[in-house]
Amino acid sequence: MRFNVFQVSRRGGRETNEDRMGYCFTREAGLFALADGMGGHPEGEVAAQIALQTLAALFQQDARPVIADPQQFLQEAIFIAHQQLLRYAESKGLSDTPRTTVVAAILQGNQAWWAHCGDSRLYLVRSAKLIARTRDHSYSELQEALGRVAPGGESFNRNVLFTCLGSPGKPMIDCQGPLVMDAGDRLLLCSDGLWGSVEDDEIVHQLASLAISEAVPELVEQALRRGGERSDNVTVLAVEWEGEGDPAGDTTQNLGNSGFASTIQGGLDPELLASMEALDDEEIERAVREINEVIKQSGRGGTRR
């Protein structure tokens, strides 16, 4: 695979930056992920980090060197990350569970799959056009999808989410793909600190008209300027897909069939790995059955509740 990656995370007017991002890859597959720890709950930055660590550890375990079923992997891995947050809260005796949003994508062969829970977004831009965007699991986006208008001309609160990782109920995880990638396609993963201040058409224009190494920092600075002193944290990870063949950008050709590289791996916590090992096959299978039942009951195929 050949790809270029550029990522930036900046603290806005918040005391801490609870956003996390990173990517990992084998010779033939790559995982790109971003999480935004939720305020109002304890240790949001820990929640985001645990989510990414879990995804990276499972990717390293299953990508040999490809993921057999990327959509199923994303669904199961994100749900297991949710379970890890519940385990963490229980082990620490917390009265409330750390919570986070997450968005993740897998590039493999010449195809892309992605999944998300919450309101961290993925944009796919091709030839200056928006090909795909995730739909937030927020009350405001749900009302918009239903064609409802807020009373008195007011807007619905976009910050109210109806699902996330770490919540008491089962998380809602939307998955999309596969989508065949063309050389030059650009994926952008971001926290709500970006899209809350910069409109979709502006994001698409910047991402399409500049190199990602220029577009990403410009978008982040634009969001921070518009947010002012109370700006949210802004985190963006962008990937430009260059296809397969002779390397021009980043390449995985030097990795062997069992090779693995990651910007997330270095932060893996021994306690986290131990707790993941405690998830035996029966527990994982039970967890997968539970979330599949939730999906079935919600009537989803790409629909929303």
ABEGO torsion letter per residue (X at the ends): XBBBBBBBBBBBABABBABBBEBBBBAABBBBBBBBBBBGBBGAAAAAAAAAAAAAAAAAAABOABBABAAAAAAAAAAAAAAAAAAAAAAAGBABBBBBBBBBBBBBEABBBBBBBEABBBBBBBGGBBABBBBBBBAAAAAAAAGBBBBGGBBBBAABBABBBGBABBBBBBBBOBBBBBBGBBBBBBBAAAAAABBAAAAAAAAAABBAAAAAAAAAAAAAAAAEAABBBBBBBBBBBAEBEBBABBBAAABBAABBBBAAAAABBAAAAAAAAABBAAAAAAAAAAAAAAAAAAGBAABBX
